Amino acid sequence: MNPFLVPSPLPFGYPDLDAVREEHFLPAFTAGMAEQRAEVDAITADPAPPTFANTVEALERSGATLRRVSAVFFTLVGSHSTPGIRAIDAEVAPLLAAHADALTLDPALFARLEAVPADGLDGESRRLLERLRRDAERAGARLGDAEQRRLREINAELSALSTEFGSRLLAGANAAAVRVEDPARLDGLPDDAVTASGGRLALVLPTAQPALASLTDRELRRELHTASTTRGALGDEHDTRDIVLRTVALRAERAALLGHPHHASWVVEEGTAGSVEAIDAMLAKLVPVAVANARAEAAELAEHAGHPIEPWDRAFHAERLRKQRYAVDAAALRPYLELERVLHDGVFFAAHRLYGLTFTERHDLPLYHPDVRVFDVADEDGPVGLFVADLYARESKRGGAWMNSFVTQSRLLGTRPVVLNTLNITRGEPTLLTIDEVRTLFHEFGHALHGLLSDVEYPTFSGTAVPRDFVEYPSQVNEMWLEDPEVLTRYARHHVTGEPLPVEMVERLREARRFGEGTATTEYLAATLLDLAWHRLGPDSPVDDVLAFEADALREAGVDVPSAPPRYRSTYFNHVFGGGYSAGYYSYIRSEVLDADTVEWFAENGGLTRPNGDTFRRELLSRGGSVDPMEAYRAFRGRDPELAPLLVRRGLTE
């Protein structure tokens, strides 16, 4: 029997992965789409007048089979891909896009939604009704038949292109790994990293590769950097430039059909920033100071190195100057940052102090890979849900780190959350982390908390179902606890002796925090501005050379700093061309404005305390998308966010 066709018998609806086979996916997708189509047909055929219960709630309940199969399948696409999974993905992506269009553009369903009376609805229900009407209009429900037909074609092709981009990027990144025959060339890498590499320097998703900070062989650094920055642009079977150009053209055409001058306008319309012009104004305050600092940092590094700084030199010499100036050695920190202790005595401990959560590992549930671990999550009131951790890198997993869910919370459906965090940490014995990997662990767990602590009625609003430029806010707030003294002294202990990280090293770490922030901010802003440049193109502005357009865009934006290349170049910008961040990569800095302001609130109110956690949980984490996010922020903070804390944090004050 196909396990997706019935609810899972396991706790919290956790999928019965032992029963799942690749051959189950396509039949389950087919059955799930047919089932939801029939459910929607029943809604539109109902002779009773449209009500919230028989239309909106019925729509929220629909698609149970499709939810189950999609949650498992797209987890595997990112975390444990196989040739069979990739083939299914390519086949099913346009089918799912067509299915979504068929529902969203169904004229009978749209008519019923418009006819549902809003009188007497509570706030969350009224917001859901407004959201469904708005989403239908944004998707083209008011267009004529010919325009809708073209819109469906565009959406199907865009879905297929996104899938193909991710597939080529994964294969290309694996093929571009730098193989090192002579172990002496790996000089500078910590011993455990050398052992874990096996003579193969695998590529992480961003431009900057972690090994560049350690390798003493300058030519090997150049090879590694070149392998990173030429992904998708080598004219081979992994080249993604044709996908980039076609995707941008289709998005521009779709935006025009929907009454927008460009794709960025269409995307930003549903965010919290308000307009593309508001984003421009925010970025304009950041770019000049960040670039000036980045250029000054490069000049300082050149003086330290005794030669001009190339992109593959920056991290290496920055680490040595940081060590010299602040006596902070990134490699010397790693023995104090052992994965298990960071997870249990850092990440989980902070969540317990703030929200009263406890985490108990269980070994009775099936896994999609042996690396995966599952934890029961509870608080004083009882079970909360499940947390799934998939932390180690492997060739079947795409680069980066992310959160997703097997099950989302909903009072209407009676479901509790089953939330996953996926990272790409290199396994060791023991696994020792860099400070950046610790930050990523806290960051992704902030997303997990957003999902675990959700308390909404409707699945549309569950957990992280908030505007793109708000979703990174809770995760970035959670990063603050990695440097909290009470948390740090628990998890930052030598993995052999158990000795805590020396106090003087902690102080030097804090002093060094803003070192290199001009470069880091410029790298991020360059990617943000590149994303916006691609998606401000109208349908009458064709581009035929990806690399030339990219170079022009960075120069015109004033972020073409040789020592600080974009965090992602177009050909491997998976957030934008393989994920959901198109015209939305600005969201990280927008969310960090809220985050930095919130860090000040915690400091003003006593920091890591249960009352503070309860307030943040009640006003923000539990609300999901059920309220306007900026109204929730103002209810929490008592005012609108201010930019000054971010500028101070990043060293971007004049």
Disulfide bonds with the S-S distance in Angstrom:
none
